[in-house]
Amino acid sequence: MAYVITETCIKDVLCVDICPTDCIHPKKDEPTFEAAAQLYVDPAGCIDCGACVPVCTSDSIHPADDLSEEQKGFIDKNAAFYN
């Protein structure tokens, strides 16, 4: 997985709109959107392009390798959304 969305996500979906591989969900029109605590990156779909990072207004998207120890759990949380 190249990028991970963390707990500061405000679900403004700007990253969803810019992602060239459609790997950030849930989208606003998906039934799980309202209940989701945040948005999630699909580890199988992320191509490490970084397009989502500059549009994230809450600074919630980070390379997996750059996460702090406290944030490393978000690698599994992002992946679990797609299982």
TIZAKE-994507 format. One record per atom (N, C-alpha, C): residue number from 1; residue in one letter; chain; atom name; x negated, y negated, z negated. Coordinates in Angstrom, 2 decimals. Example, Ala and Ser with C-alpha at 12.3 -4.5 7.8 and 13.67 -1.06 7.14 Angstrom:
<recs>
<i 1; aa A; ch A; at N; xx -13.19; yy 5.69; zz -7.80>
<i 1; aa A; ch A; at CA; xx -12.30; yy 4.50; zz -7.80>
<i 1; aa A; ch A; at C; xx -13.20; yy 3.30; zz -7.80>
<i 2; aa S; ch A; at N; xx -12.85; yy 2.25; zz -7.08>
<i 2; aa S; ch A; at CA; xx -13.67; yy 1.06; zz -7.14>
<i 2; aa S; ch A; at C; xx -12.90; yy -0.03; zz -7.87>
</recs>
This chain:
<recs>
<i 1; aa M; ch A; at N; xx -0.84; yy 1.18; zz 0.00>
<i 1; aa M; ch A; at CA; xx 0.00; yy 0.00; zz 0.00>
<i 1; aa M; ch A; at C; xx -0.88; yy -1.23; zz 0.00>
<i 2; aa A; ch A; at N; xx -0.61; yy -2.13; zz 0.88>
<i 2; aa A; ch A; at CA; xx -1.42; yy -3.34; zz 0.97>
<i 2; aa A; ch A; at C; xx -0.95; yy -4.42; zz 0.01>
<i 3; aa Y; ch A; at N; xx 0.36; yy -4.70; zz -0.01>
<i 3; aa Y; ch A; at CA; xx 0.88; yy -5.77; zz -0.86>
<i 3; aa Y; ch A; at C; xx 1.94; yy -5.22; zz -1.81>
<i 4; aa V; ch A; at N; xx 2.08; yy -5.90; zz -2.94>
<i 4; aa V; ch A; at CA; xx 3.01; yy -5.50; zz -4.00>
<i 4; aa V; ch A; at C; xx 3.75; yy -6.75; zz -4.46>
<i 5; aa I; ch A; at N; xx 5.03; yy -6.60; zz -4.72>
<i 5; aa I; ch A; at CA; xx 5.82; yy -7.70; zz -5.29>
<i 5; aa I; ch A; at C; xx 5.94; yy -7.45; zz -6.79>
<i 6; aa T; ch A; at N; xx 5.72; yy -8.51; zz -7.57>
<i 6; aa T; ch A; at CA; xx 5.70; yy -8.39; zz -9.02>
<i 6; aa T; ch A; at C; xx 6.93; yy -9.04; zz -9.66>
<i 7; aa E; ch A; at N; xx 6.94; yy -9.05; zz -10.98>
<i 7; aa E; ch A; at CA; xx 8.11; yy -9.45; zz -11.76>
<i 7; aa E; ch A; at C; xx 8.55; yy -10.89; zz -11.61>
<i 8; aa T; ch A; at N; xx 7.72; yy -11.75; zz -11.07>
<i 8; aa T; ch A; at CA; xx 8.12; yy -13.15; zz -10.93>
<i 8; aa T; ch A; at C; xx 8.98; yy -13.41; zz -9.70>
<i 9; aa C; ch A; at N; xx 9.28; yy -12.37; zz -8.95>
<i 9; aa C; ch A; at CA; xx 10.09; yy -12.48; zz -7.73>
<i 9; aa C; ch A; at C; xx 11.46; yy -13.10; zz -8.04>
<i 10; aa I; ch A; at N; xx 11.84; yy -14.08; zz -7.23>
<i 10; aa I; ch A; at CA; xx 13.13; yy -14.75; zz -7.41>
<i 10; aa I; ch A; at C; xx 14.15; yy -14.37; zz -6.32>
<i 11; aa K; ch A; at N; xx 13.79; yy -13.40; zz -5.50>
<i 11; aa K; ch A; at CA; xx 14.68; yy -12.87; zz -4.45>
<i 11; aa K; ch A; at C; xx 15.18; yy -13.96; zz -3.50>
<i 12; aa D; ch A; at N; xx 14.33; yy -14.87; zz -3.10>
<i 12; aa D; ch A; at CA; xx 14.76; yy -15.89; zz -2.15>
<i 12; aa D; ch A; at C; xx 14.71; yy -15.40; zz -0.70>
<i 13; aa V; ch A; at N; xx 14.26; yy -14.21; zz -0.47>
<i 13; aa V; ch A; at CA; xx 14.21; yy -13.46; zz 0.80>
<i 13; aa V; ch A; at C; xx 13.41; yy -14.13; zz 1.93>
<i 14; aa L; ch A; at N; xx 12.62; yy -15.11; zz 1.63>
<i 14; aa L; ch A; at CA; xx 11.77; yy -15.70; zz 2.66>
<i 14; aa L; ch A; at C; xx 10.78; yy -14.66; zz 3.18>
<i 15; aa C; ch A; at N; xx 10.29; yy -13.81; zz 2.29>
<i 15; aa C; ch A; at CA; xx 9.36; yy -12.76; zz 2.69>
<i 15; aa C; ch A; at C; xx 10.05; yy -11.72; zz 3.56>
<i 16; aa V; ch A; at N; xx 11.30; yy -11.44; zz 3.27>
<i 16; aa V; ch A; at CA; xx 12.07; yy -10.49; zz 4.07>
<i 16; aa V; ch A; at C; xx 12.19; yy -11.00; zz 5.50>
<i 17; aa D; ch A; at N; xx 12.48; yy -12.26; zz 5.64>
<i 17; aa D; ch A; at CA; xx 12.67; yy -12.86; zz 6.96>
<i 17; aa D; ch A; at C; xx 11.39; yy -12.90; zz 7.80>
<i 18; aa I; ch A; at N; xx 10.24; yy -13.02; zz 7.16>
<i 18; aa I; ch A; at CA; xx 8.98; yy -13.17; zz 7.89>
<i 18; aa I; ch A; at C; xx 8.28; yy -11.82; zz 8.16>
<i 19; aa C; ch A; at N; xx 8.63; yy -10.79; zz 7.44>
<i 19; aa C; ch A; at CA; xx 7.93; yy -9.50; zz 7.54>
<i 19; aa C; ch A; at C; xx 8.11; yy -8.89; zz 8.93>
<i 20; aa P; ch A; at N; xx 7.01; yy -8.65; zz 9.66>
<i 20; aa P; ch A; at CA; xx 7.12; yy -8.12; zz 11.02>
<i 20; aa P; ch A; at C; xx 7.47; yy -6.63; zz 11.08>
<i 21; aa T; ch A; at N; xx 7.35; yy -5.93; zz 9.96>
<i 21; aa T; ch A; at CA; xx 7.65; yy -4.49; zz 9.97>
<i 21; aa T; ch A; at C; xx 8.91; yy -4.15; zz 9.18>
<i 22; aa D; ch A; at N; xx 9.64; yy -5.15; zz 8.72>
<i 22; aa D; ch A; at CA; xx 10.89; yy -4.92; zz 7.99>
<i 22; aa D; ch A; at C; xx 10.69; yy -4.00; zz 6.80>
<i 23; aa C; ch A; at N; xx 9.62; yy -4.26; zz 6.03>
<i 23; aa C; ch A; at CA; xx 9.32; yy -3.35; zz 4.92>
<i 23; aa C; ch A; at C; xx 9.57; yy -3.96; zz 3.54>
<i 24; aa I; ch A; at N; xx 10.30; yy -5.06; zz 3.48>
<i 24; aa I; ch A; at CA; xx 10.65; yy -5.66; zz 2.19>
<i 24; aa I; ch A; at C; xx 12.17; yy -5.61; zz 2.04>
<i 25; aa H; ch A; at N; xx 12.59; yy -5.00; zz 0.94>
<i 25; aa H; ch A; at CA; xx 14.02; yy -4.80; zz 0.68>
<i 25; aa H; ch A; at C; xx 14.28; yy -4.94; zz -0.81>
<i 26; aa P; ch A; at N; xx 15.51; yy -5.04; zz -1.25>
<i 26; aa P; ch A; at CA; xx 16.72; yy -5.05; zz -0.44>
<i 26; aa P; ch A; at C; xx 16.97; yy -6.42; zz 0.18>
<i 27; aa K; ch A; at N; xx 17.63; yy -6.38; zz 1.31>
<i 27; aa K; ch A; at CA; xx 18.05; yy -7.60; zz 1.98>
<i 27; aa K; ch A; at C; xx 19.37; yy -8.06; zz 1.37>
<i 28; aa K; ch A; at N; xx 19.72; yy -9.30; zz 1.61>
<i 28; aa K; ch A; at CA; xx 20.95; yy -9.85; zz 1.02>
<i 28; aa K; ch A; at C; xx 22.20; yy -9.08; zz 1.43>
<i 29; aa D; ch A; at N; xx 22.20; yy -8.48; zz 2.61>
<i 29; aa D; ch A; at CA; xx 23.39; yy -7.76; zz 3.07>
<i 29; aa D; ch A; at C; xx 23.39; yy -6.28; zz 2.67>
<i 30; aa E; ch A; at N; xx 22.42; yy -5.85; zz 1.89>
<i 30; aa E; ch A; at CA; xx 22.38; yy -4.46; zz 1.43>
<i 30; aa E; ch A; at C; xx 23.09; yy -4.34; zz 0.08>
<i 31; aa P; ch A; at N; xx 23.76; yy -3.23; zz -0.15>
<i 31; aa P; ch A; at CA; xx 24.54; yy -3.08; zz -1.38>
<i 31; aa P; ch A; at C; xx 23.71; yy -3.13; zz -2.66>
<i 32; aa T; ch A; at N; xx 22.43; yy -2.85; zz -2.59>
<i 32; aa T; ch A; at CA; xx 21.59; yy -2.85; zz -3.79>
<i 32; aa T; ch A; at C; xx 21.00; yy -4.23; zz -4.12>
<i 33; aa F; ch A; at N; xx 21.25; yy -5.23; zz -3.28>
<i 33; aa F; ch A; at CA; xx 20.62; yy -6.54; zz -3.48>
<i 33; aa F; ch A; at C; xx 20.98; yy -7.17; zz -4.83>
<i 34; aa E; ch A; at N; xx 22.24; yy -7.26; zz -5.15>
<i 34; aa E; ch A; at CA; xx 22.66; yy -7.94; zz -6.38>
<i 34; aa E; ch A; at C; xx 22.11; yy -7.26; zz -7.63>
<i 35; aa A; ch A; at N; xx 22.08; yy -5.95; zz -7.63>
<i 35; aa A; ch A; at CA; xx 21.63; yy -5.20; zz -8.81>
<i 35; aa A; ch A; at C; xx 20.11; yy -5.15; zz -8.94>
<i 36; aa A; ch A; at N; xx 19.40; yy -5.36; zz -7.86>
<i 36; aa A; ch A; at CA; xx 17.93; yy -5.27; zz -7.89>
<i 36; aa A; ch A; at C; xx 17.34; yy -6.42; zz -8.71>
<i 37; aa A; ch A; at N; xx 16.38; yy -6.08; zz -9.53>
<i 37; aa A; ch A; at CA; xx 15.71; yy -7.09; zz -10.34>
<i 37; aa A; ch A; at C; xx 14.77; yy -7.96; zz -9.52>
<i 38; aa Q; ch A; at N; xx 14.33; yy -7.41; zz -8.38>
<i 38; aa Q; ch A; at CA; xx 13.38; yy -8.11; zz -7.53>
<i 38; aa Q; ch A; at C; xx 13.41; yy -7.47; zz -6.15>
<i 39; aa L; ch A; at N; xx 12.59; yy -7.98; zz -5.24>
<i 39; aa L; ch A; at CA; xx 12.42; yy -7.35; zz -3.93>
<i 39; aa L; ch A; at C; xx 11.23; yy -6.41; zz -4.02>
<i 40; aa Y; ch A; at N; xx 11.13; yy -5.47; zz -3.07>
<i 40; aa Y; ch A; at CA; xx 10.10; yy -4.45; zz -3.12>
<i 40; aa Y; ch A; at C; xx 9.49; yy -4.24; zz -1.74>
<i 41; aa V; ch A; at N; xx 8.18; yy -3.97; zz -1.71>
<i 41; aa V; ch A; at CA; xx 7.47; yy -3.67; zz -0.46>
<i 41; aa V; ch A; at C; xx 7.42; yy -2.16; zz -0.28>
<i 42; aa D; ch A; at N; xx 7.80; yy -1.70; zz 0.91>
<i 42; aa D; ch A; at CA; xx 7.71; yy -0.29; zz 1.25>
<i 42; aa D; ch A; at C; xx 6.25; yy 0.04; zz 1.55>
<i 43; aa P; ch A; at N; xx 5.62; yy 0.90; zz 0.75>
<i 43; aa P; ch A; at CA; xx 4.21; yy 1.19; zz 0.97>
<i 43; aa P; ch A; at C; xx 3.94; yy 1.87; zz 2.30>
<i 44; aa A; ch A; at N; xx 4.91; yy 2.57; zz 2.85>
<i 44; aa A; ch A; at CA; xx 4.72; yy 3.25; zz 4.13>
<i 44; aa A; ch A; at C; xx 4.83; yy 2.28; zz 5.31>
<i 45; aa G; ch A; at N; xx 5.50; yy 1.16; zz 5.10>
<i 45; aa G; ch A; at CA; xx 5.73; yy 0.23; zz 6.20>
<i 45; aa G; ch A; at C; xx 4.80; yy -0.97; zz 6.23>
<i 46; aa C; ch A; at N; xx 4.18; yy -1.30; zz 5.10>
<i 46; aa C; ch A; at CA; xx 3.33; yy -2.48; zz 5.02>
<i 46; aa C; ch A; at C; xx 2.06; yy -2.27; zz 5.85>
<i 47; aa I; ch A; at N; xx 1.80; yy -3.24; zz 6.73>
<i 47; aa I; ch A; at CA; xx 0.63; yy -3.14; zz 7.61>
<i 47; aa I; ch A; at C; xx -0.49; yy -4.09; zz 7.17>
<i 48; aa D; ch A; at N; xx -0.39; yy -4.64; zz 5.98>
<i 48; aa D; ch A; at CA; xx -1.44; yy -5.50; zz 5.43>
<i 48; aa D; ch A; at C; xx -1.65; yy -6.76; zz 6.26>
<i 49; aa C; ch A; at N; xx -0.57; yy -7.30; zz 6.82>
<i 49; aa C; ch A; at CA; xx -0.71; yy -8.50; zz 7.65>
<i 49; aa C; ch A; at C; xx -0.78; yy -9.78; zz 6.82>
<i 50; aa G; ch A; at N; xx -0.18; yy -9.75; zz 5.62>
<i 50; aa G; ch A; at CA; xx -0.21; yy -10.91; zz 4.74>
<i 50; aa G; ch A; at C; xx 0.77; yy -12.01; zz 5.06>
<i 51; aa A; ch A; at N; xx 1.65; yy -11.80; zz 6.02>
<i 51; aa A; ch A; at CA; xx 2.59; yy -12.85; zz 6.41>
<i 51; aa A; ch A; at C; xx 3.52; yy -13.25; zz 5.26>
<i 52; aa C; ch A; at N; xx 3.80; yy -12.35; zz 4.37>
<i 52; aa C; ch A; at CA; xx 4.71; yy -12.61; zz 3.27>
<i 52; aa C; ch A; at C; xx 4.12; yy -13.49; zz 2.19>
<i 53; aa V; ch A; at N; xx 2.82; yy -13.46; zz 2.03>
<i 53; aa V; ch A; at CA; xx 2.18; yy -14.17; zz 0.91>
<i 53; aa V; ch A; at C; xx 2.40; yy -15.68; zz 0.95>
<i 54; aa P; ch A; at N; xx 2.10; yy -16.37; zz 2.04>
<i 54; aa P; ch A; at CA; xx 2.26; yy -17.83; zz 2.00>
<i 54; aa P; ch A; at C; xx 3.70; yy -18.32; zz 1.91>
<i 55; aa V; ch A; at N; xx 4.68; yy -17.50; zz 2.27>
<i 55; aa V; ch A; at CA; xx 6.07; yy -17.96; zz 2.20>
<i 55; aa V; ch A; at C; xx 6.71; yy -17.68; zz 0.84>
<i 56; aa C; ch A; at N; xx 6.03; yy -16.91; zz 0.01>
<i 56; aa C; ch A; at CA; xx 6.58; yy -16.58; zz -1.31>
<i 56; aa C; ch A; at C; xx 6.48; yy -17.79; zz -2.22>
<i 57; aa T; ch A; at N; xx 7.64; yy -18.35; zz -2.57>
<i 57; aa T; ch A; at CA; xx 7.67; yy -19.57; zz -3.39>
<i 57; aa T; ch A; at C; xx 7.41; yy -19.30; zz -4.87>
<i 58; aa S; ch A; at N; xx 7.45; yy -18.04; zz -5.28>
<i 58; aa S; ch A; at CA; xx 7.24; yy -17.72; zz -6.69>
<i 58; aa S; ch A; at C; xx 5.89; yy -17.05; zz -6.94>
<i 59; aa D; ch A; at N; xx 5.03; yy -17.01; zz -5.93>
<i 59; aa D; ch A; at CA; xx 3.70; yy -16.41; zz -6.06>
<i 59; aa D; ch A; at C; xx 3.79; yy -14.99; zz -6.63>
<i 60; aa S; ch A; at N; xx 4.69; yy -14.21; zz -6.08>
<i 60; aa S; ch A; at CA; xx 4.95; yy -12.86; zz -6.59>
<i 60; aa S; ch A; at C; xx 4.33; yy -11.75; zz -5.77>
<i 61; aa I; ch A; at N; xx 3.76; yy -12.06; zz -4.62>
<i 61; aa I; ch A; at CA; xx 3.24; yy -11.03; zz -3.74>
<i 61; aa I; ch A; at C; xx 1.72; yy -11.06; zz -3.76>
<i 62; aa H; ch A; at N; xx 1.14; yy -9.89; zz -4.07>
<i 62; aa H; ch A; at CA; xx -0.30; yy -9.80; zz -4.23>
<i 62; aa H; ch A; at C; xx -0.83; yy -8.52; zz -3.59>
<i 63; aa P; ch A; at N; xx -2.08; yy -8.55; zz -3.13>
<i 63; aa P; ch A; at CA; xx -2.70; yy -7.30; zz -2.67>
<i 63; aa P; ch A; at C; xx -2.77; yy -6.33; zz -3.86>
<i 64; aa A; ch A; at N; xx -2.48; yy -5.08; zz -3.61>
<i 64; aa A; ch A; at CA; xx -2.48; yy -4.08; zz -4.68>
<i 64; aa A; ch A; at C; xx -3.82; yy -4.05; zz -5.41>
<i 65; aa D; ch A; at N; xx -4.89; yy -4.22; zz -4.69>
<i 65; aa D; ch A; at CA; xx -6.22; yy -4.17; zz -5.29>
<i 65; aa D; ch A; at C; xx -6.52; yy -5.36; zz -6.20>
<i 66; aa D; ch A; at N; xx -5.74; yy -6.43; zz -6.07>
<i 66; aa D; ch A; at CA; xx -5.98; yy -7.63; zz -6.87>
<i 66; aa D; ch A; at C; xx -5.09; yy -7.75; zz -8.10>
<i 67; aa L; ch A; at N; xx -4.24; yy -6.76; zz -8.35>
<i 67; aa L; ch A; at CA; xx -3.34; yy -6.84; zz -9.49>
<i 67; aa L; ch A; at C; xx -4.10; yy -6.69; zz -10.80>
<i 68; aa S; ch A; at N; xx -3.63; yy -7.40; zz -11.82>
<i 68; aa S; ch A; at CA; xx -4.20; yy -7.25; zz -13.15>
<i 68; aa S; ch A; at C; xx -3.77; yy -5.90; zz -13.71>
<i 69; aa E; ch A; at N; xx -4.40; yy -5.49; zz -14.78>
<i 69; aa E; ch A; at CA; xx -4.04; yy -4.21; zz -15.41>
<i 69; aa E; ch A; at C; xx -2.55; yy -4.20; zz -15.80>
<i 70; aa E; ch A; at N; xx -2.07; yy -5.34; zz -16.28>
<i 70; aa E; ch A; at CA; xx -0.67; yy -5.44; zz -16.69>
<i 70; aa E; ch A; at C; xx 0.29; yy -5.32; zz -15.51>
<i 71; aa Q; ch A; at N; xx -0.16; yy -5.68; zz -14.33>
<i 71; aa Q; ch A; at CA; xx 0.70; yy -5.66; zz -13.15>
<i 71; aa Q; ch A; at C; xx 0.59; yy -4.38; zz -12.33>
<i 72; aa K; ch A; at N; xx -0.36; yy -3.53; zz -12.60>
<i 72; aa K; ch A; at CA; xx -0.57; yy -2.32; zz -11.80>
<i 72; aa K; ch A; at C; xx 0.66; yy -1.42; zz -11.75>
<i 73; aa G; ch A; at N; xx 1.51; yy -1.47; zz -12.75>
<i 73; aa G; ch A; at CA; xx 2.74; yy -0.69; zz -12.76>
<i 73; aa G; ch A; at C; xx 3.68; yy -1.06; zz -11.62>
<i 74; aa F; ch A; at N; xx 3.52; yy -2.25; zz -11.07>
<i 74; aa F; ch A; at CA; xx 4.37; yy -2.68; zz -9.97>
<i 74; aa F; ch A; at C; xx 4.06; yy -1.95; zz -8.66>
<i 75; aa I; ch A; at N; xx 2.90; yy -1.34; zz -8.56>
<i 75; aa I; ch A; at CA; xx 2.59; yy -0.51; zz -7.41>
<i 75; aa I; ch A; at C; xx 3.60; yy 0.65; zz -7.36>
<i 76; aa D; ch A; at N; xx 3.78; yy 1.32; zz -8.49>
<i 76; aa D; ch A; at CA; xx 4.73; yy 2.43; zz -8.58>
<i 76; aa D; ch A; at C; xx 6.18; yy 1.95; zz -8.49>
<i 77; aa K; ch A; at N; xx 6.50; yy 0.80; zz -9.07>
<i 77; aa K; ch A; at CA; xx 7.86; yy 0.28; zz -9.01>
<i 77; aa K; ch A; at C; xx 8.26; yy -0.04; zz -7.58>
<i 78; aa N; ch A; at N; xx 7.36; yy -0.64; zz -6.81>
<i 78; aa N; ch A; at CA; xx 7.66; yy -0.93; zz -5.41>
<i 78; aa N; ch A; at C; xx 7.89; yy 0.36; zz -4.65>
<i 79; aa A; ch A; at N; xx 7.00; yy 1.33; zz -4.81>
<i 79; aa A; ch A; at CA; xx 7.13; yy 2.60; zz -4.09>
<i 79; aa A; ch A; at C; xx 8.39; yy 3.36; zz -4.51>
<i 80; aa A; ch A; at N; xx 8.72; yy 3.33; zz -5.80>
<i 80; aa A; ch A; at CA; xx 9.88; yy 4.08; zz -6.30>
<i 80; aa A; ch A; at C; xx 11.19; yy 3.59; zz -5.70>
<i 81; aa F; ch A; at N; xx 11.27; yy 2.33; zz -5.34>
<i 81; aa F; ch A; at CA; xx 12.49; yy 1.81; zz -4.73>
<i 81; aa F; ch A; at C; xx 12.83; yy 2.55; zz -3.44>
<i 82; aa Y; ch A; at N; xx 11.83; yy 3.05; zz -2.76>
<i 82; aa Y; ch A; at CA; xx 12.02; yy 3.72; zz -1.47>
<i 82; aa Y; ch A; at C; xx 12.11; yy 5.24; zz -1.59>
<i 83; aa N; ch A; at N; xx 12.01; yy 5.78; zz -2.78>
<i 83; aa N; ch A; at CA; xx 12.13; yy 7.23; zz -2.96>
<i 83; aa N; ch A; at C; xx 13.51; yy 7.64; zz -3.38>
</recs>
